[in-house]
Amino acid sequence: MADKELFNYTEDSIRSLDWKEHIRLRPGMYIGKLGDGSSADDGVYVLLKEVVDNCIDEHTMGYGKHVDVSINGKTITVRDYGRGIPLGKVVDVVSKINTGAKYDSKAFQKSVGLNGVGTKAVNALSNYFKVTAFRDGKEKTAEFERGNLTKEHKEVATKESNGTMVTFVPDDSIFKNFHFVQEYLDNQFWNYCYLNAGLVLNLNGKRYVSKNGLLDLLQRKTNEDEIRYPIVHLKGEDIEVAITHGNGYGEEYYSFVNGQFTTQGGTHLAAFREGFVKTIREFFKKDYDASDIRGSICAAISVRVQEPVFESQTKTKLGSQTVYENGPTMKNFVGDFLLKELDNFLHRNPVVSDALKRRIEQNERERKELAGIKKLANERAKKANLHNKKLRDCKYHYNDEPTGKDKETIIEKQRESTIFITEGDSASGSITKARNVNTQAVFSLRGKPLNCYGLTKKVVYENEEFNLLQHALNIEESYEDLRYNNIVIATDADVDGMHIRMLLMTFFLQFFPDLVKNGHVYILETPLFRVRNKQETIYCFDESEKQAAVKKLGNKPEITRFKGLGEISPDEFARFITADMRLQPVIMDQGEHLQLLLEYYMGKNTPQRQDFIIDNLRVELDLVEEGK
């Protein structure tokens, strides 16, 4: 019989957590997924953002023209030159929940954050947190550990300019083995500048500044040779948009609210997508299909909203239905702006409108040509019994609408949702047995994929492997329907494995570049060596780790070189695909010419690639000889 004590539900069963305990117990509610910094939405970037957001709000209100940020190892320092926290409230502002100036709309009319939680979460999730306010010739400092006040300094005189300085070290018991990826930091800081023209950000001596807002953003995200017409840049009160069309596939959007990058869009982006289609139909007086109008679009939209409502503390999706109290709906506000300003622009610029029309009609022709092929491809996918033979699915999916009282927990699991793309039965078998069935799926490739460089999207439907893969990812109709947050290429660490990796990346970059640009594609790093004796086993991911392990274990330990993933047992594999698995993000430098990149690595310029490999191999050998 079950122990009745387990089912006793009394007053003693009820716990009240203080703000620090709650944040540390449920960090995902405040900063999203934890991660190690390999993903752009990992918690360490959110911590930095929460502190910098306060600096941006000061700038938006007209105080402080630049912000200095330094990242030294795992220590982050942020210094702004705004008004500075009122000295008598320095401790309260960073350690008392629901305390701050942003509840007063007069002080922060259109702020990023309004809940008074941001810096408190950073404080609670940091081993060390220090805040100093400089104000009118005086300064006040307070120091904390994991949210607990350890030292409150007295007010002293200072010659420092007004402003606030925050130094913190993320808690390594929560953010295990974390690191910062420079490309992610670059994007984060450039976005701040695009939305705040004239603001100067300095990160470890690197300067970020923008004069032309979203126009600069799209110029950095695109390439002159890849766009169909010059970028359309429109500005109004509390709204700014930039629009162009390219030569690729899909829809690419960058949406912002009060300077916050809303990676999951929201009401403002939905209003833009709908308003753009309506404006184009009315301008050309033709009922074009919405997918033809938006196909290959690259656009950015920024709105300023009073008292914004986000769907979570991480503020990645806007839920506000209106722009300000008693004002127009978001749909009408954005739609009316486009109907007036974009329509006027197209009338004044016939070269742009003609180029846009040609792009839309090209999309229309290609869609109709693919219609018959897609129908046959879908029938083939059903006959292949996808979900039983090729895909071992998981429980939680990225695009499902979470419901119920455990909504936050479900969202956290959706962020973890991962699909491993493997080669061969042995590797997929090991991962399948070792995976977490709630959040990890496995897709098994049969042989090497086709080199699809230079081919049209027709091949995605005619090639069985590509067709089944896009169905597994659920991206046939729209990138927004993506089934898994993390797409992980898991191939052998040999020549064939590297070749398959390149072919898969070509597939994604050629037909679904949004997946790469939005940080969904990764390479799984698995150990190359196992070094062990009777007492200890060490798994090593490179030669230097192997040498260190041999030195540590001594007495001629047994060394195994894994030739393929199939040689790693399921029990061992389970250690390498946990939440803190080693993932190498596939990052495309902003402004990099996609077609030139694909042509160089996957085209017919074999001699060039051979010279590149030989030259870089020499550099690697030189570094090894130098002990680097």
N, C-alpha and C positions, 0 to 999 in steps of 0.2 A: 504494500500500500504506500502511496506517495506520502511524503512527510507533510503533515498539515501545516507546519510552520512556514513552508514555502508559500502558502496561499493566504496567510494572515495579511489583511489589508487594514491597517490602523493609522492613527495620526503619526506614528513613528515611521510610516512608509513614505511620508511626504517630506521632500527635501527642498530647501530654499538655497539656491546658489547665489553667491555674490557675483558681481559683473565679471570679475577676473576668472572665476571658476567656470562660469558659463561659456565665455569666449574660448577658454583653453579646452573645455570639454567638447564644444561644438564649433571648432574653428571654421569649418566649411560654410556655416551659416553667415560668416562675416567676411571671409576672404576667398571663398570658392575652394577649389581643390588645392591640396598642399603641394605635392610635386617637389622636384629637385632643381627647378629652373630650366629644364629641357623644353618646357612648353611655355608659350607666351602668356598663357593665363594662369600660370602657377602662382601660388600664394606669395612668394617673395617679391614678385613684381607688383602685386596688389598692395603689399605693405609700403613699398616705395611710392606707389601712386597715391595712397591715402595721405601721405605726408606732403607730397608735392601739390596735390589738389588744393590744400589749404593755401599754399603760396600762390597758386593760380587765381584762387578766389580773391586774394588781396589785390593782385594785379588787375583783375576784372573790375574791382571797385575803384581803381585808379591809384593804387598805392604799390610802389615797387616795380621797377622795370626789368630787373633781372634776378635770377635764382642760381645759386651755386650748389652743385651736388658733387660729392666725392664718394667713390666706392673703393675702399681699401681692404682687399680680402673679403671679409664678411661684415665689415663695419661700414655703415652708411651714414653720411652726414648731409643734411639739407639746410641751407641758409637762405632765407628770403630777406627782402628789404622793404617789407610792408610796414604796417603800423605797430607790429609787435603785440603779443598777448598782453592785456592789462595785467600788471605785475601781481596784483592781489589775487588773480584767478589762474595763475600758471599751473598750480597743482590740480585744481578742479577740472580745468579744461582737458587735461590728458588722463584723468583718473576717476572722474565721476561721470557715470553713464548718463546720457541725456542732458549734458551740460555743454553749452556753447552759445555762440552768437548767431548761429544760422537759423534759430527759431524766430528771430526778429527780421522780417523781410526787408525792413528799412536798412539794416546793416549789410545783408547779403541778398540782394534782390533776386538774382538768378544764379544761385550757387550750384556747385556740383553735388555737394552732400548736405543734407538737411537733418540727419538723424542724430548728430552728435556722437557718433560711434567710431568713426575712422581712426583717429589717433589713439583712442582707448584700446582698440583692437591691436594696433601696432605695439603699444605699451605692454599689453597682456601677453603678447606672443613673442616678446623679445627677452633674451637673457639680460640685456642691459639697455636701458632707455634713459636718455638725458635730454631735457628741454631747457633752453635759455631764451628769455624774452629781453629784448633791448628796447627801451622806451624812454624818450626824453631825458637822456643822460644817465639813466639808471638801468641796472640789469638784475634779473632774478633767475636762479637756476634750481632745478629739482632733478633728482636721480632716482631711478626705479630698477627693480629686478622682477621680471615676470608680472608687472603691474603693481608690485608692492613698493611703496615709497621707502627708500633707504636713506636719503639725505635731502633735506630742504635747506638750501643756502639762504642766507640773509641778503636783502637788497644791498647792492653796492653801486658806487658811481662807475660810469664807463664812458669811453670815448667812441664806442661803437655806434654805427648808424642804426636807426630804428629797424626792427625786424625780429624774426624768430629763427633760432637754430635748433634742430633736432638731430641727435645722434642715436642710432640704435643698432643692435646686433640681433638678428632673428634667432629664435631659440632653436638650437641644433637638435634638440630632442623631438621637435615637431617637424622642422624642415631639415630632414636628414641629407647630408652630403650635398647641400644645395650650392649652386653656382649661378652666375649671371651670364647670359648669352648676349654679346655686344649688339648683335643685329636686333634683338628684341628691345634692348634699351634704346637703340637708335630710333626705332619706329615709335616707341612710347614718347620720346622727347620731341621728335619731329612733329608728331600729332599735336602736342601741346602748342608748339610754335605756329603751326598752320591755323590753329583756332584762336590764336592771340597774336595777331600781327604786331610786330614791334617788340614783343617779349624776347629777352635774351636768356637762354638757358646754357649753363656751363656744366659739363659732366667730365670730371677728371681732365679738365683743360680743353675739351672739345666743345666748340661753340655751335649752338643751334639757334637760328633766327629765320623768320619768314616775313616777307613784305607783302605778299599777294595772297595769303590765306590758302583756301582750297584749290586755287589755281596752281600754286606751288606743289600742293599735295599730289594732284593728278599728274603734273609734269614729272614728278619723281616716281610715280607708280607706273607710268606708261613710257613709251618711246615714240619719238616722232615718226619713225618708219612703220610703226604698228597701228597708228590711229588713222581713222578715215577722214577726220576733219579737225580743225583746231579746237581746243577745249573751249566749251561755252561756260563762261563764268558770270553768275548773276548774284547780286546782293540786294537785300532788302532789310527792313527793320526786323531784327530777331531771326533772320533766315539768310542762308548763303548756300548756293549749290554750284557744282562744277560737273560738266557732263561731256562725254565723248563716246565714240564707238571704235572698237578695234577690229582685228582680223580673226580673233580666236573664237572660242566657244564660251557659253555660260554668261552669267551676270556677275559683275564685281562691284560691290558697294562699300563705302566707308561712311558710317553714320555717326553723328555726334549730338549730344545734348549738353548744353552749358559747359562745353569743353570736355565732356566725358565721352570716350570712344565706346559706343554701344555695339559691341561685337555681335550681339544677337538681334540687332535692329530694334523693332518696336513700332509704336503707332506712327512715328514720324517717317520711318522708312517705308512702311506700308502705304502711307499717304503719298509719298513721293512716287513709288512704283505705279500706283493707280493714277495719280495726277499726270505723270509723264505720258502714260498711254492715252489718256483722255485728250491731252493737249495735242499730241501728234495726230490722232484720228481727226480732230476738228481742223487742224491746220491743213492737212492733206485732203480733207473731206473724203476719207476712205476708211472703212471699218477693218483695218488691219488686225490680224491676230496679235494678242498681247505678247506672246513669246517671240514673234517676229520683230516687234518694235523694240523689245528689251534685249534681244539676243546680241551678245558681245558688247553690251554696254559697260562702261566703266564710269562710275559717278560717285560723288560725295555730297552729303547734305549735312548741314549744321543748323540747329535751331536753339534759340534761347527760350526757356520755359520758366515761368514763375511757379515755385513750389512743385518741382517735378516729382512724379511718382514712378519709381523703378520697381521691377518685379522681384528684385532681391537686393541684399545689401551690397553686392559686388557691382550693381548698377550697369549690367551688360545689356539690359533690355528695358526700353521705356514703356510704361503703361499709361501715361497721362493721355486723357482724351481731349483735353483743352490746353491752350497755350498759356492762358492766365485766367484768373477768376472772372467769370461772366464774359469771357472772350469767345472767339470762334473755336469750333472743334479743330483738332489737329488736321483732320481730313480736309476741311474747308480752307484752313489757313495755308497749308502747303499747296493744295490744288489750285486755289485762286491765284496764288503767287505765280505758279507755273503757267496757268492759262493767260495771264497778263504779260509777264516778263519774258518767258520762253517764246511765246507766240510772237511778241514784238521783235525779239532777236532774230527769229527765223525769217520774218518778213524783211528785215533790214539786211540779212546776210544770205542771199540766194545760193551762194556757193556752198555754204554749210548745209542748207536745207536740201539741196540737190544731192549732196554726198550722203546725207542721212537717209534720204529716200532710196538711193541705190543700195545702201546696206540693208534696209528693211526688206526690199524686194528680193535681195539675194538670200536673206534668211528664209523668206517665204518659199522660194524655189527649192532650196535645200530641204526644207521641212516636208514639202510635198513629195520630193524624190525619195525621202527616207520613210514615208508613211507605210508603203507596202513592205519594205524590208523590215521595219520595226515589228510589224504584225507577225511575220514569219519568225523573226528572232525571238519574240515573246513566246510563241508556240514551242520553239525548240527548247527554250529555257524551262518550260513546264515539263516537257518530255524528259529533260535531263534530270528531273527530280532534284532540283538545286538544293533544297534544304536538307536532303538526306545524304547526298553523295559528295557534293562540293563544299557545302557550308555546314559547319557545326556551330549553331547559333548560340546566343546567350540570352539572358532574361531581360536585362535593361538595355534600352536603346536611346540614342542621343536625341532623336526627334519626337519621342513619345511625350504626350502631355501628362505631367505628373498629377496625381490626384490623391486625396486622402490626407489623414493627419500627419503622415510621414513624408510630406511633400519635399521638405528640405533634404532628407536622407536620400530620397529617390533621385533628386537633382544631382546630388553628389555622386551617386552611383552612375548616373548617365554621363557625367563628366569623365568617369573612369572607363566608360565603354570602349572596348578595343577590339579590333579585328586583326589577327595575325595572318599575313599572306605568306604561305610556306611553299616549298618545292618538294614534291615527292611524298610518298605515303609514310615513310619512316619518320621524317621530321614532323609531319602533321600529326602523326600518331602520338609522338612523345608530347607535343604541346597540348594536344587534345586531352590526354590523360592528366596533364599537370595543371591545366588552366583553372581559373575561377569561373564556373559556369554561369554565375550571375552577371559578370561584366566582361568576359573575354570570349570572343568567337574565333573560329579558325577557318580559313579558306585555303583549299589545297590546289596548287597549280599542277597541271600535267605537262611536263617538259618546259622548254623555253618559250616565252611569249614571242609574238611577232614584233619585229622592229617596225613601229608604226610611224616613224618620222616621215613627214612629207605626205602622209596619206590623209584622206578626208574622214569625217566621222562615220562614213558608210562602213568602214572596216570594223568599227566597234560592234556593229550589229551582225556583220557577216562572219567575224571571227568568234568561234564558240567560247574561247577562254575569256576574251574581253567582254563579250555579251553577258556571260555568267557573272563576271566580276562586277560589272556596273549594276547588275540586278542585286547582287549580294550587298553592295554599298547603298543601294536604293537611290542612285543619282541619275537615273535615266531621264526623268522629267525635270528635276531641279536640284541644284546643289543644296538648297535649304532642306531637302528631305533626307540628307545624309543620315545613315543608320547608326554609325559609330563615330565617336568623337576622335578616336585615335586610330589611324591606319598604319600598321606596323609591318614593314617588309622584313621577313625573317628568312634569310637565305644562308647557305653555307659560306664559311669564310675561306673560299677558294676561288679560282678563276671563273668557274662556271657560276658560282653563287654571285660573284660580283657582276657578271654579265647579265644574269637575270635581274639583279637589282637595277642596273642601268636601263634595261628594257621596260621595267615597270615604271621607273621614274619618267621615262620618255612618254609612256602612255598617259600618266597623270598630267604632265606638263603640256602635252599636245592637245588633249581633249578636256581635261578637268583641272586647269591651272589654279582655280579658286581653292582647291583642296590644299595645294602647296602654299599658296600665298597667304592662306588663313591659318597655317600652322597645324594641319591635321596629319601630315605624313611624316613618318619616322623610320629610322633603321634600328633594328634590334641588335644590341651588342651582346654577344654571348662569349663565354670564356674560350680562349684558344688552348689553354693548358690546365691540367689538374696536377698539382704537386702535393704528395702526401707521404706520411709515414704512419706508423701504427697509432700515433696519438692525435694527429691533426691532418686535416685536408684543406688545402688552399686552392681556390680557383683564380686563374690569372688571365687577364684580358689582353696582355701584350708581353713582349719579351722582357721589358724592364720589371714588370710585376713578377714574372717567372723567376728572374734572377734573384729578386728580393726574397721570394718564397723559399728558393733553394738555400739561400744564405741563412734564413731564419730556421729552417727545419734541420739543415746539416745532415751528416752521415748518409749521404747519397740517397735522397728520397726517391720514390717512384714518380716518374714524370710521364704524363699522358698528353699527347697532342691530339685534340679533337679535329678530325678531318671534315666532319659534317655534323649537322644538328641531330641526325638520326643516331649518332653514337652517344649522345647524352641521354641518359635514362630519364624517364618521367619524374622519378623522385628528385634527381638532380635539377631537371629543368624547372621544377616548381620553385627553386630558389632564385631563378633568374628572370621570372615573369611576375613577380610580386608588384605591389604598388610603387616600390622604389627601384624597379628594373632600370637598367642602363639603356636609355634611348638617345639616339643621335638625331636631332631634328633635321629635316630637309628644308633648308632655308635658301631662298633665292634673293640675292641682293637687290634692293629696290633700285629700279632704273636699269637693271641688267636686261639686255636685249634677248628675249626668250627665243626667238627663231634663230638668232646667231648662235646662241648657246647650244640649242639642239643640233644645229647644222655641224658645229665644231665636234661635238662628242658622238653624234649618231649618223652623220652624213658620210659622204664618200671621200673625205679628205684623210685617208689612212696615213700617208707619209707625215702629215702635220701632227697627228695624234701620236705617232710613233716617236717623233722627235720630242714631243712634250713629255711622254712617259720616260724616255731615256734621260732627259735633262733633270726631271724631278727625282728620278731614282738615284742619280748621282748626288743630288742635294741630301736625300735621306741617308745615303751611305756615309756621306761626310759628317752628318750630325751624329750618326751612331759611333763613328770613329772618335769623335770629339767628346763622346759621353753625354750628349744632350738628348 
